[in-house]
Amino acid sequence: MSDQPSTTPREDSLEELDLMIDNMETEFQEEEVKKILAGLRGVQDGRVVQGGVWVSYHPASTTMEKICEALQKAGYNAGVFQSSNPPVTGTSPD
């Protein structure tokens, strides 16, 4: 048995996602977005930042598309600002 750390990616590893939400303007809307994120399977953490949210999630349970779709269904203009995997920067919802 080796004391060397494994270089194989773990199935429970998290990915990070920065989302732009240009129509999240009030504290009520921020709280609503937090509740939406908390209710999504696979989302580990979600923090409101100026103009959007930062999300960490389990890619085996959800995708950045599903996260954006949930926010869009609630009426928010959510689009990917930056993603850790695959590397995505600056895409907006269609």
Buried (B, 14 or more C-beta within 10 A) or exposed (E): EEEEEEEEEEEEEBBBBBBBBEEBEEEEBBEBBBEBBEEBEBBBEBEBEEEBBBBBBBBEEBBBEBBBBBBBEEEBBBBBBBBBEEEBEEBEBE
